[in-house]
């Protein structure tokens, strides 16, 4: 406190006040107090959730991984070509997960003799440790500097600290589909503002297709997606002292033809009251009451073009699988004539 009557908290103090568990508890409190109830999907992707998702990607019904792998195996050399010959590169992977698809791009850069550093960014420290170990074992010549943080925090950090390097940012696996239309534009504008002129982003878009194919992909026969979604309740029990009985809940995935999104819910199978000790709160659920957990938006090709235009990028390449189910779009940062704040 000073004579001015107020105190300005510096960055170190603000960082010390940041408490991930408190943030988690607050988001659970807000979400379960709303009507209809919801829980943020980002909390599904802890270490346990990341392991479940790795299993999901190998399921017969879950086509996106196979489709995007086909795209990258066919077009990786063409994708990296625009960045070659212009100095050192950061290959930035947002939500790297197990990194199997990223390995294809890494190998393309190695074959081209590029001077690059692999910078995976993931919110899961466990997933990051496994990825770093895998890359070092399979590609010991590749420099790797992982960041455990939120996507935009990591990209902003790179934009501030490594201005002498160009960036190719990967946002694969249709992760953009976890945002609604407003959120996706906000995220991409923040990405655009953190990057420099001539940087690139490769984004995976799950295209609209037969609805039965979509429903099967998010309601697999083995129940892996169900365990993945129910894992959020296990995490609340474990970290916040809640009393969710998982046998009284079920996963439900459906397609909204109006929004173009697959929607995931946890549905209460009977009337029940759940206590969350960390919040000192009890939450009542009716029988068959849904709690929304995740969106996965699907795109038309025209949607992808419009999204690039609206967020300051220009389309440098479009790459699809043989069935036309999945699109990887290569976008270039374009400056001038766009009303976005300049790079920080």
LUMBASE-219443 format. One record per residue: residue in one letter; x, y, z of N, C-alpha, C in turn. Coordinates in steps of 0.05 Angstrom, whole numbers, padded with zeros to 5 digits, always signed. Layout:
REM residues N
AXYZXYZXYZ;...
REM end
This chain:
REM residues 344
X+00017-00024+00000+00000+00000+00000+00018+00025+00000;X+00010+00044-00016+00025+00069-00017+00007+00092-00010;X+00018+00116-00010+00002+00140-00004-00020+00145-00024;X-00018+00132-00047-00039+00136-00067-00066+00124-00059;X-00065+00105-00040-00089+00092-00031-00096+00067-00046;X-00078+00058-00064-00083+00033-00078-00056+00019-00084;X-00057-00007-00090-00034-00023-00096-00037-00036-00123;X-00017-00034-00139-00016-00047-00165-00001-00074-00162;X-00015-00096-00166-00002-00122-00164+00015-00127-00188;X+00040-00134-00184+00058-00140-00206+00054-00168-00217;X+00067-00175-00240+00063-00201-00252+00070-00224-00234;X+00092-00221-00218+00099-00244-00200+00078-00249-00180;X+00066-00228-00169+00044-00232-00149+00020-00244-00161;X+00013-00235-00185-00011-00246-00199-00007-00275-00205;X+00018-00282-00214+00023-00310-00220+00021-00327-00195;X+00031-00316-00172+00030-00331-00147+00001-00336-00138;X-00017-00317-00145-00045-00320-00137-00060-00340-00154;X-00049-00347-00178-00062-00365-00196-00062-00393-00183;X-00086-00405-00181-00089-00431-00169-00107-00448-00187;X-00095-00468-00202-00111-00484-00220-00134-00498-00207;X-00130-00508-00182-00152-00523-00169-00175-00504-00163;X-00168-00479-00155-00189-00459-00149-00204-00452-00175;X-00190-00450-00197-00203-00444-00223-00221-00467-00230;X-00212-00492-00226-00229-00515-00232-00254-00514-00215;X-00251-00509-00189-00274-00509-00171-00294-00487-00179;X-00283-00464-00186-00300-00441-00195-00316-00449-00220;X-00303-00461-00239-00317-00468-00264-00338-00490-00259;X-00333-00508-00241-00353-00528-00233-00377-00515-00220;X-00371-00496-00202-00392-00482-00188-00410-00467-00207;X-00398-00452-00225-00413-00437-00245-00429-00455-00263;X-00416-00476-00273-00429-00493-00293-00453-00508-00281;X-00450-00519-00257-00471-00534-00245-00493-00517-00232;X-00488-00491-00232-00508-00472-00222-00525-00460-00244;X-00517-00466-00269-00531-00455-00292-00555-00473-00300;X-00572-00462-00317-00595-00478-00328-00595-00473-00358;X-00590-00494-00374-00583-00521-00366-00554-00523-00356;X-00549-00544-00341-00522-00547-00329-00502-00554-00350;X-00476-00547-00344-00454-00553-00363-00429-00556-00347;X-00409-00568-00359-00382-00570-00348-00363-00565-00371;X-00342-00549-00367-00323-00543-00389-00308-00567-00399;X-00307-00570-00425-00294-00594-00436-00265-00596-00431;X-00252-00573-00426-00222-00573-00423-00214-00590-00399;X-00232-00593-00379-00225-00609-00356-00226-00639-00360;X-00237-00647-00383-00237-00676-00390-00208-00685-00396;X-00192-00666-00406-00166-00673-00417-00143-00671-00396;X-00148-00685-00374-00125-00688-00355-00109-00713-00364;X-00091-00722-00348-00075-00745-00356-00092-00770-00362;X-00111-00775-00345-00129-00798-00350-00145-00794-00376;X-00156-00770-00380-00171-00764-00403-00154-00766-00429;X-00129-00757-00427-00112-00759-00451-00107-00788-00458;X-00105-00806-00439-00102-00835-00444-00126-00846-00458;X-00150-00839-00448-00175-00848-00460-00177-00837-00489;X-00169-00812-00493-00171-00801-00520-00152-00815-00539;X-00129-00823-00530-00111-00838-00547-00124-00864-00556;X-00139-00877-00538-00154-00901-00546-00176-00895-00566;X-00190-00872-00562-00211-00865-00580-00201-00862-00608;X-00177-00850-00611-00166-00845-00638-00161-00870-00653;X-00159-00893-00640-00153-00918-00653-00179-00935-00659;X-00202-00925-00650-00227-00940-00653-00235-00941-00683;X-00248-00963-00690-00258-00966-00718-00277-00943-00725;X-00295-00936-00706-00315-00916-00712-00304-00888-00714;X-00281-00883-00701-00271-00855-00700-00253-00850-00724;X-00266-00840-00745-00252-00836-00771-00233-00812-00772;X-00236-00790-00756-00220-00766-00761-00190-00771-00760;X-00181-00789-00742-00152-00794-00740-00141-00807-00765;X-00156-00827-00775-00147-00841-00799-00147-00822-00823;X-00168-00806-00825-00171-00787-00848-00148-00767-00848;X-00143-00755-00824-00122-00735-00823-00094-00747-00827;X-00090-00771-00817-00065-00784-00821-00060-00789-00851;X-00081-00796-00866-00078-00799-00895-00070-00773-00908;X-00083-00751-00899-00077-00725-00911-00048-00718-00906;X-00038-00721-00882-00011-00713-00875+00010-00731-00889;X+00004-00757-00891+00023-00775-00904+00025-00768-00934;X+00003-00759-00946+00003-00752-00974+00015-00725-00980;X+00010-00705-00962+00016-00678-00969+00036-00664-00951;X+00049-00678-00932+00067-00665-00913+00089-00648-00926;X+00101-00659-00947+00123-00644-00961+00112-00618-00973;X+00088-00619-00984+00076-00596-00996+00069-00575-00974;X+00060-00585-00951+00052-00567-00929+00075-00551-00919;X+00099-00564-00915+00122-00550-00903+00138-00534-00923;X+00133-00538-00949+00149-00525-00970+00150-00495-00968;X+00128-00481-00961+00129-00452-00961+00147-00440-00939;X+00155-00456-00919+00172-00446-00898+00201-00451-00902;X+00208-00466-00922+00236-00474-00926+00253-00451-00938;X+00278-00450-00929+00297-00431-00941+00296-00403-00930;X+00281-00399-00908+00278-00372-00898+00287-00369-00869;X+00305-00385-00860+00314-00383-00832+00302-00404-00814;X+00308-00402-00788+00299-00422-00768+00269-00421-00765;X+00258-00444-00758+00229-00448-00756+00222-00460-00729;X+00199-00452-00718+00186-00466-00696+00163-00482-00707;X+00163-00508-00703+00139-00524-00709+00124-00526-00683;X+00102-00511-00681+00087-00508-00656+00062-00526-00659;X+00058-00544-00640+00036-00563-00640+00018-00557-00616;X-00006-00547-00622-00025-00541-00601-00042-00565-00593;X-00040-00574-00568-00054-00598-00560-00042-00622-00573;X-00016-00625-00570-00001-00646-00585-00011-00674-00579;X-00021-00680-00555-00029-00707-00549-00007-00727-00552;X-00012-00750-00565+00009-00769-00568+00029-00763-00590;X+00022-00743-00607+00041-00733-00627+00045-00750-00651;X+00029-00771-00655+00034-00790-00677+00031-00776-00704;X+00010-00759-00707+00007-00745-00733+00028-00724-00736;X+00036-00711-00714+00057-00691-00716+00083-00702-00726;X+00089-00728-00718+00113-00741-00727+00116-00740-00757;X+00094-00742-00772+00094-00742-00801+00105-00715-00811;X+00096-00693-00798+00106-00666-00806+00135-00662-00798;X+00142-00672-00774+00170-00671-00765+00188-00685-00785;X+00180-00708-00795+00196-00723-00813+00199-00708-00840;X+00178-00694-00848+00180-00679-00873+00200-00656-00870;X+00200-00643-00847+00220-00621-00843+00248-00633-00842;X+00251-00656-00830+00278-00668-00829+00288-00675-00857;X+00271-00687-00873+00279-00695-00900+00287-00670-00916;X+00273-00647-00910+00279-00623-00925+00304-00608-00915;X+00316-00619-00893+00340-00606-00881+00334-00580-00868;X+00310-00576-00858+00302-00550-00845+00315-00547-00818;X+00321-00522-00811+00330-00515-00785+00306-00508-00768;X+00298-00527-00751+00273-00523-00736+00274-00534-00708;X+00257-00523-00691+00253-00533-00664+00224-00541-00661;X+00219-00565-00649+00192-00574-00644+00183-00563-00617;X+00160-00549-00618+00149-00536-00593+00121-00547-00589;X+00118-00570-00576+00091-00579-00570+00079-00564-00546;X+00054-00558-00547+00040-00544-00525+00016-00561-00517;X+00014-00568-00492-00008-00584-00482-00014-00577-00453;X-00039-00579-00446-00047-00573-00418-00040-00596-00399;X-00036-00620-00410-00030-00644-00394+00000-00648-00392;X+00010-00646-00367+00039-00650-00363+00046-00679-00368;X+00028-00698-00361+00033-00726-00366+00036-00732-00395;X+00018-00721-00411+00019-00725-00440+00044-00713-00452;X+00053-00690-00441+00077-00676-00450+00102-00693-00445;X+00104-00704-00421+00127-00721-00414+00129-00745-00433;X+00106-00758-00438+00107-00781-00456+00115-00772-00485;X+00105-00750-00494+00111-00740-00521+00141-00734-00524;X+00152-00719-00504+00180-00711-00505+00197-00737-00505;X+00190-00756-00489+00206-00781-00488+00204-00796-00515;X+00180-00796-00527+00177-00810-00553+00193-00797-00575;X+00192-00770-00576+00207-00756-00597+00237-00760-00593;X+00246-00758-00569+00275-00762-00564+00284-00790-00571;X+00266-00810-00567+00273-00837-00573+00273-00842-00603;X+00253-00831-00617+00250-00837-00646+00265-00818-00664;X+00268-00793-00654+00282-00772-00670+00301-00757-00653;X+00323-00770-00644+00341-00757-00625+00354-00732-00636;X+00354-00728-00662+00366-00704-00674+00348-00680-00674;X+00323-00683-00666+00303-00661-00666+00304-00646-00640;X+00308-00620-00641+00307-00603-00617+00278-00600-00609;X+00272-00604-00583+00245-00603-00573+00244-00586-00548;X+00226-00567-00547+00222-00550-00523+00192-00547-00518;X+00181-00566-00503+00153-00566-00498+00144-00545-00477;X+00119-00537-00480+00107-00518-00461+00081-00531-00450;X+00079-00532-00423+00054-00542-00410+00038-00517-00402;X+00017-00512-00418+00001-00488-00413-00023-00488-00432;X-00040-00468-00430-00062-00464-00449-00050-00457-00476;X-00065-00463-00497-00056-00458-00524-00047-00429-00529;X-00065-00410-00524-00059-00383-00531-00037-00371-00514;X-00035-00381-00489-00013-00372-00472+00014-00379-00484;X+00016-00404-00494+00041-00414-00506+00048-00399-00531;X+00029-00394-00549+00034-00380-00574+00042-00351-00568;X+00029-00339-00549+00035-00311-00542+00064-00309-00531;X+00071-00329-00515+00098-00330-00504+00119-00332-00527;X+00114-00349-00546+00132-00352-00569+00134-00326-00585;X+00111-00313-00588+00111-00288-00603+00127-00266-00590;X+00129-00267-00564+00144-00246-00549+00174-00254-00547;X+00179-00279-00543+00207-00288-00537+00224-00296-00561;X+00211-00303-00583+00226-00314-00605+00218-00301-00631;X+00221-00275-00633+00213-00260-00657+00230-00266-00681;X+00254-00278-00676+00272-00283-00699+00266-00309-00713;X+00246-00324-00705+00239-00349-00717+00211-00348-00729;X+00208-00361-00752+00181-00363-00763+00167-00387-00751;X+00141-00387-00752+00125-00407-00739+00106-00422-00759;X+00105-00448-00756+00084-00464-00768+00069-00476-00745;X+00044-00466-00740+00028-00475-00718+00009-00497-00727;X+00010-00520-00714-00009-00542-00720-00031-00542-00700;X-00056-00542-00710-00079-00545-00693-00096-00568-00706;X-00087-00592-00701-00097-00615-00716-00120-00629-00702;X-00130-00650-00714-00150-00667-00701-00177-00654-00698;X-00183-00634-00713-00209-00620-00711-00213-00607-00684;X-00191-00600-00670-00194-00587-00644-00209-00561-00646;X-00207-00548-00669-00222-00523-00672-00252-00527-00669;X-00261-00552-00674-00289-00558-00671-00299-00558-00642;X-00281-00558-00623-00290-00557-00595-00299-00529-00587;X-00294-00509-00604-00303-00482-00600-00329-00477-00616;X-00348-00461-00605-00370-00453-00621-00361-00432-00641;X-00379-00422-00658-00371-00404-00679-00359-00378-00669;X-00370-00368-00647-00359-00343-00636-00331-00349-00623;X-00330-00370-00608-00304-00377-00594-00282-00384-00614;X-00289-00397-00637-00268-00403-00656-00257-00378-00669;X-00274-00359-00674-00264-00333-00685-00246-00319-00665;X-00255-00319-00640-00239-00306-00619-00212-00319-00616;X-00212-00346-00615-00187-00360-00613-00168-00354-00636;X-00179-00355-00661-00162-00350-00684-00152-00322-00686;X-00168-00303-00677-00159-00275-00677-00136-00272-00657;X-00138-00285-00634-00116-00284-00615-00091-00298-00626;X-00095-00320-00640-00072-00333-00653-00060-00315-00673;X-00076-00303-00690-00066-00284-00711-00050-00261-00699;X-00060-00250-00677-00047-00227-00664-00020-00235-00651;X-00017-00261-00644+00008-00270-00631+00029-00278-00651;X+00021-00282-00677+00040-00290-00697+00050-00267-00714;X+00069-00271-00730+00080-00250-00747+00074-00254-00776;X+00078-00233-00792+00074-00234-00821+00089-00257-00832;X+00075-00274-00848+00089-00296-00861+00089-00322-00844;X+00080-00321-00819+00077-00346-00804+00053-00361-00816;X+00053-00388-00810+00032-00405-00821+00018-00420-00799;X-00007-00428-00804-00022-00446-00786-00035-00468-00803;X-00033-00493-00794-00046-00515-00807-00068-00525-00788;X-00093-00522-00797-00116-00528-00780-00132-00551-00792;X-00140-00570-00774-00156-00592-00783-00186-00587-00779;X-00202-00591-00800-00230-00587-00799-00245-00613-00807;X-00262-00622-00789-00279-00645-00794-00303-00635-00811;X-00305-00645-00835-00326-00635-00853-00353-00649-00847;X-00374-00635-00854-00401-00646-00851-00404-00670-00870;X-00419-00691-00860-00421-00716-00875-00446-00731-00865;X-00448-00756-00873-00471-00773-00865-00473-00772-00834;X-00497-00766-00825-00501-00763-00796-00497-00790-00781;X-00503-00812-00794-00499-00838-00781-00469-00843-00775;X-00452-00834-00794-00423-00836-00790-00415-00819-00765;X-00426-00795-00763-00419-00778-00740-00429-00791-00714;X-00453-00801-00713-00464-00812-00688-00448-00836-00679;X-00439-00853-00698-00423-00877-00691-00396-00869-00679;X-00384-00847-00690-00358-00839-00681-00358-00829-00652;X-00381-00819-00643-00382-00808-00616-00398-00825-00596;X-00406-00849-00605-00420-00868-00588-00409-00896-00595;X-00383-00900-00590-00371-00925-00599-00381-00949-00584;X-00379-00972-00597-00389-00997-00585-00374-01006-00560;X-00349-01000-00559-00332-01008-00536-00336-00991-00511;X-00349-00969-00514-00354-00951-00491-00330-00934-00483;X-00311-00931-00500-00287-00915-00493-00295-00886-00491;X-00311-00876-00509-00320-00848-00508-00336-00843-00483;X-00352-00863-00475-00367-00860-00450-00349-00857-00426;X-00328-00874-00425-00309-00873-00403-00294-00847-00403;X-00288-00837-00427-00274-00811-00430-00291-00788-00418;X-00317-00788-00425-00334-00767-00416-00340-00769-00386;X-00345-00794-00376-00350-00798-00348-00325-00792-00331;X-00302-00792-00343-00277-00786-00329-00278-00758-00316;X-00294-00740-00328-00296-00714-00316-00309-00715-00289;X-00328-00732-00285-00340-00735-00258-00320-00748-00239;X-00305-00767-00249-00284-00779-00231-00264-00758-00223;X-00257-00740-00241-00238-00719-00234-00250-00700-00213;X-00275-00693-00215-00288-00676-00195-00288-00690-00168;X-00294-00716-00168-00293-00731-00143-00266-00730-00131;X-00245-00735-00147-00218-00738-00138-00206-00711-00128;X-00211-00690-00143-00197-00665-00137-00214-00646-00120;X-00240-00649-00121-00258-00630-00106-00275-00644-00085;X-00270-00670-00081-00284-00684-00060-00314-00686-00065;X-00322-00691-00090-00350-00694-00097-00359-00723-00093;X-00385-00727-00094-00397-00754-00089-00412-00765-00113;X-00402-00759-00137-00415-00770-00160-00413-00800-00161;X-00435-00814-00164-00436-00843-00168-00438-00848-00198;X-00416-00857-00210-00416-00859-00240-00436-00879-00251;X-00445-00898-00234-00465-00917-00243-00492-00904-00247;X-00495-00880-00237-00521-00866-00239-00520-00845-00262;X-00500-00847-00279-00497-00829-00302-00491-00844-00327;X-00498-00832-00350-00490-00844-00376-00482-00822-00395;X-00464-00830-00413-00456-00812-00435-00476-00813-00457;X-00481-00790-00469-00499-00788-00492-00488-00769-00513;X-00484-00778-00537-00475-00760-00559-00496-00758-00580;X-00501-00734-00590-00521-00730-00610-00512-00708-00630;X-00525-00706-00653-00518-00687-00673-00540-00666-00675;X-00532-00640-00674-00551-00618-00676-00550-00608-00705;X-00571-00614-00720-00570-00607-00749-00571-00577-00754;X-00580-00562-00734-00582-00533-00738-00554-00520-00733;X-00541-00527-00712-00514-00515-00706-00492-00529-00721;X-00497-00554-00730-00475-00569-00744-00455-00581-00724;X-00464-00586-00699-00445-00596-00679-00454-00623-00668;X-00434-00640-00664-00438-00663-00646-00438-00652-00618;X-00456-00661-00601-00458-00650-00574-00457-00674-00554;X-00440-00671-00534-00437-00693-00514-00449-00684-00488;X-00462-00703-00475-00475-00697-00449-00470-00720-00430;X-00471-00713-00404-00474-00733-00383-00503-00731-00373;X-00517-00753-00372-00545-00753-00365-00550-00768-00339;X-00563-00755-00320-00570-00767-00295-00592-00788-00299;X-00587-00813-00289-00606-00834-00294-00629-00835-00273;X-00626-00819-00253-00647-00819-00232-00644-00793-00216;X-00665-00786-00200-00662-00762-00183-00640-00766-00163;X-00623-00746-00159-00600-00749-00141-00590-00722-00132;X-00576-00723-00110-00563-00699-00099-00533-00705-00096;X-00516-00688-00106-00487-00692-00105-00474-00670-00089;X-00458-00678-00070-00443-00658-00054-00415-00654-00065;X-00406-00629-00065-00379-00623-00073-00366-00609-00049;X-00349-00624-00035-00338-00613-00010-00322-00588-00013;X-00306-00586-00034-00289-00562-00038-00306-00537-00042;X-00331-00540-00051-00348-00517-00055-00368-00513-00032;X-00369-00533-00015-00389-00532+00007-00417-00528-00005;X-00422-00543-00027-00447-00541-00041-00458-00568-00048;X-00485-00569-00050-00499-00593-00059-00515-00586-00084;X-00514-00604-00104-00527-00599-00129-00547-00621-00134;X-00572-00613-00140-00594-00632-00145-00597-00636-00175;X-00601-00661-00183-00605-00669-00211-00631-00685-00213;X-00647-00678-00233-00671-00694-00238-00664-00718-00255;X-00682-00738-00255-00678-00760-00273-00678-00751-00302;X-00659-00760-00317-00655-00754-00346-00647-00725-00350;X-00638-00711-00330-00628-00684-00334-00600-00686-00346;X-00595-00670-00368-00569-00671-00381-00550-00650-00370;X-00524-00656-00370-00503-00637-00364-00485-00636-00389;X-00485-00613-00402-00469-00611-00427-00439-00611-00421;X-00424-00626-00437-00395-00627-00432-00378-00618-00456;X-00387-00623-00481-00369-00617-00503-00385-00613-00529;X-00375-00595-00545-00384-00592-00573-00362-00602-00592;X-00370-00611-00615-00351-00617-00636-00364-00608-00662;X-00358-00583-00670-00371-00571-00694-00359-00583-00720;X-00377-00587-00739-00369-00596-00765-00373-00573-00785;X-00357-00574-00807-00355-00551-00825-00361-00558-00854;X-00372-00538-00868-00373-00539-00897-00347-00526-00907;X-00339-00532-00931-00315-00520-00942-00317-00490-00943;X-00341-00480-00948-00345-00451-00949-00342-00439-00921;X-00349-00454-00900-00345-00444-00873-00315-00439-00867;X-00298-00458-00877-00270-00456-00872-00259-00431-00886;X-00267-00426-00911-00258-00402-00926-00266-00377-00911;X-00291-00376-00902-00301-00352-00888-00286-00347-00862;X-00280-00369-00848-00267-00366-00822-00238-00355-00826;X-00224-00363-00846-00198-00353-00852-00200-00323-00858;X-00218-00315-00875-00221-00287-00883-00228-00270-00859;X-00246-00280-00842-00255-00264-00819-00234-00259-00798;X-00213-00276-00797-00194-00275-00776-00166-00266-00785;X-00163-00256-00809-00138-00244-00818-00119-00262-00832;X-00127-00286-00838-00110-00305-00852-00117-00306-00882;X-00098-00315-00898-00104-00321-00925-00099-00351-00929;X-00115-00364-00945-00113-00393-00950-00090-00398-00969;X-00070-00414-00959-00047-00420-00976-00048-00449-00987;X-00066-00465-00976-00069-00493-00986-00092-00507-00973;X-00104-00526-00988-00126-00542-00978-00120-00571-00984;X-00121-00588-00964-00113-00616-00967-00134-00634-00955;X-00145-00652-00971-00167-00669-00962-00160-00699-00965;X-00173-00716-00949-00170-00745-00952-00186-00754-00976;X-00182-00779-00983-00194-00790-01008-00225-00790-01008;X-00237-00791-00984-00266-00792-00982-00278-00764-00979;X-00261-00744-00976-00271-00717-00972-00285-00713-00946;X-00276-00728-00925-00288-00726-00899-00273-00706-00881;X-00248-00700-00887-00231-00684-00869-00214-00665-00886;X-00211-00641-00876-00195-00620-00890-00174-00609-00872;X-00149-00609-00881-00128-00593-00867-00123-00569-00884;X-00127-00545-00872-00124-00520-00886-00099-00506-00877;X-00082-00498-00896-00057-00484-00890-00063-00454-00894;X-00060-00439-00872-00066-00410-00873-00041-00395-00867;X-00039-00372-00880-00016-00354-00877-00025-00328-00863;X-00010-00318-00844-00016-00293-00831-00013-00270-00851;X-00034-00254-00853-00034-00232-00872-00038-00206-00856;X-00021-00187-00860-00023-00161-00847-00033-00140-00866;X-00046-00120-00855-00057-00098-00871-00086-00102-00878;X-00102-00082-00874-00130-00083-00882-00147-00100-00864;X-00138-00106-00840-00154-00122-00821-00153-00109-00794;X-00177-00106-00782-00179-00091-00758-00174-00108-00733;X-00149-00118-00731-00140-00133-00708-00117-00119-00696;X-00115-00120-00669-00093-00107-00655-00066-00118-00666;X-00045-00101-00667-00020-00110-00677-00007-00130-00659;X+00013-00145-00669+00026-00165-00654+00038-00154-00629;X+00033-00168-00606+00043-00158-00580+00073-00160-00578;
REM end
